[in-house]
Amino acid sequence: MIALLLILVPLLSGVLTFFIKKEANAKGWALLSSFVTAAVSILGLTLLNKTELLQFKCDWLPGLGSTFSLRLDGMGQLLCLLTAISFPLIFISTWNRQYKNAHNFFALMLLSQAGLMGVFLAMDALVFYFFWELALIPVYFLCSIWGGERRIAATFKFFIYTFVGSLLMLVGLIYLQSLTPDRSFNIESFYKIYFAKGRQENWVFWLIFVAFAIKIPIFPFHSWQPDTYEQSPTAVTMVLSGIMVKMGVFAVIRWLLPVLPHASYAYGEKMVAMWTIVGMLYASLIAWRQNDLKRLIAYSSIAHLGLMVVAIFSESQIGMQGVMIQMFNHGINIIGLWIIVEILEKKFGTRKLSDLGGLAQKAPVMAILFVIIVLANIALPLTNAFVGEFMMFTGIFSSRISSYELITVPLAGLTIIFGAIYMLRMVQKVIYGNTNELTENATDIGPNEKLVLGIIVAMIIVVGVYPQPFLDLTKETTEMILKEANVLPF
Amino acid sequence: MNALIILAVMGVVMMFSGLLLKQRSAVRGVALIGLFVAIVLNVMETYGFHLFKINITGMMYFDRFSLFFNTIAMGCTFIFFLLSGKEMEKVGLQYSDYFALIFFILCGIVLSSSFSSLLILFLGIEIISIPLYILTGSDKRNLKSNEAALKYFLLGSFSTGLMLMGMTLIYGDSGSFAIETITKPETKPSILLIAGLMLLMFSMAFKASVAPFHFWTPDVYDGAPTVFTSFMATIVKAAVFIAFLRLFYVAFGDIHASWKMVIAILTALTLFIGNITAVFQQSVKRMLAYSSIAQAGFMLMAILALNSIGTEGILLYTTAYCLSTIGLFAILVKMKDYTFDGFNGFAKHQPLLAATAVIFLLSLAGIPLTAGFLAKYYMLSAIIRNGDFMWLVIFAVLMAAISVYYYFRVIQAMYFKEGEGQAIEVSTSFKWTIGVVAALVIILGVYPQLLFSWFYF
């Protein structure tokens, strides 16, 4: 029931929003709906033991072997929580922004939330595919209508990239379905697929993995990302980078590792890990030289997500739990960064590092909050990302990746250092130094921005100091997944 | 069976209605009522209730497959009349005759979806084709229309010749026109039979505009009056595919090893040529002509698969494709400028029409939540279930990704580009009808069981 509500609330209120013509009403309605969703999600956290409340199942396409099956497991809880609390934060932080045809904007935002929830909840491959696309379409329209100058070309590139990926994934999923004993799309049936060792499993792995690699994005498939982040309205960039890219990481854990363990580990530990690390270094170096705030954060996101991908294949429970908690943390942190970017852009009309400076004196509250979020993003102890990255590195060090490829792990560690360099460079250029004519008359941030950034900083510190509840939440899921992947001896 | 009689009678009635009824809306009303009666009779027949029975053994066979398709074809024609019936007035003076011709075409469709003898197949295809030649050239003072009609007629008769030749060869081999008895599973097919089969395949491929027999299609679709292009590219094309599938499933299913590879190559070619050429078009009408070739590639997959998913799939595919394309054409007919730029800023002037057009385009591109997605899904699934031709499946999805490019160009023009927007008049009833069609596309995309549980059991 909870699972169904998490999708239905944003979906129905989103459809309704199309018909609310007055801007203020549409805004208020969207915010209300996002609060309700967040409340439902938190309610779900309190009902951990009542499994029958957390799932939903009904017939959908019996002829095709698909049932409309949703379940809120530990990993799903975490990501649904992220989705549910991000949207109110996004709405509040962009409250003062004016949109043309605001009702359409908020309606599409809520629809994309419904799609994201569905991806994290689906326990049936076809349902998963449906929501995977449903999350994409509203975002395509959001970017193309309300985006920057080069929006049409940038978002079209984004759309074609992800659509090619998801079609290949569809072929892979249908093929897997034809191998299941009961010809069903259910995830339990997928677990029962037995491959005779051979080429079959390998190319199915690639068909599906490409879709996820594009979404994450992993190195050779990343070129849509900086353009799209730059051209989208910031509220949409938050959805894209905070939540949507997590779909890829999440999907690898749920739909690839337990279903195709041999191929996943065979390629994941060597080829994918290697590529990803190359991509991380490359993205870090580019981020270092960026002058545009949005592009800088976009490239930093490639590096951070890359580390998660490497850790997924580490064959250890601690690594995988690290990935899950880091998905949540990275979502929160990067939304915080985008909020800062949005504030700066609104105040000064520019995102260029070279045009900013000296804000520490003019806007002290913002400066403090900004620095905390940046420190969290470079994984300083006592912040949330430290927990995640520490666990991921522990996993990677104890895995076969490190024993076979001695060089990769130090390189991955190097990206952390790079991360500190480009993030601190950004802080330095934005808030320290001398003021210039643009920033001379700057004022501090308003109450709603203080509130949102305050909440984010509070979450950063709470999770950083006391991550145990999150680890408990994901324990069962990781055990189950590693058992299906034949890693843990049970 | 009952529907066929009603349709034939209605064709004659419509011919005379022009003399008796002075008002054009009355003519349209008669056509709608007649078609509605035919649909009701056909649905009743699906449920096992016959108004009258005629012995047609050996010639035709109405099974659930053909009855269901007849319902789809007539239902889509009904929607076509509702949406674009008024536009036919602009084509020429013989308003009632156009309805008569369309009713005759529907007779041909019923024949060619329900045949059990090659003779009836031939009759059906010809009854479809000849009125189509006339409709193509119905804009008498337009040179392009004349050219298209002549081209269509010449090439069409040529392919009819091929078809007859093929049937003769098959008759020479098996001594029978009945499709069940043409092949014997135990024996190896003779050269004569294979030659006849290939000739039949190529002539059907011509009628269904499958590459490399597609060259007439863009010119004919472009030259014909847009209202009739809409009918030709959807319902007629779907009917030809149904006949194609029935022929190869029932008659040549046993010897599929000897022709499947040819169909696979035709499919790949059709997908490739249709999609790649559509990318370069500047006119939406011509783009839709090429897109109809590309969609034909997907429908061919049902013939390649020859399993129950494929047959169910082609029924859903034809429904999804017909509804979306008829809806798009209904909007296109009302515009004066057929180029992509003509759609600039369309969403601002006609928000509802633009929104429905988006649904139709998404359906054609095969995006989930629309009928077009599930239709494509069925086709891919049907091939994967058989296990061979995996390369074709991957090729097909890559081509489907290309199709997004040209379908989305229309969306980009309507929503993201600034423009004057053409002032077009639409009545409230048109808006309602097209809204209902768009809703149908979504409903079928979410819950296709609805269609199957009511009409296909």
Interface residues (C-beta under 8 A of the other chain):
Chain A: W60 L61 P62 G63 L64 Y129 F130 E133 L134 I137 F141 S144 I145 R151 I152 F156 F159 I160 F163 V164 L167 L168 L170 V171 I174 Y175 Q177 S178 L207
Chain B: E312 L362 I367 P368 L369 F373 Y377 Y378 L380 S381 I384 R385 G387 M390 V393 I394 V397 L398 A400 A401 V404 Y405 F408 Q412 Y415 F416 K417 Y447 P448 Q449 F452
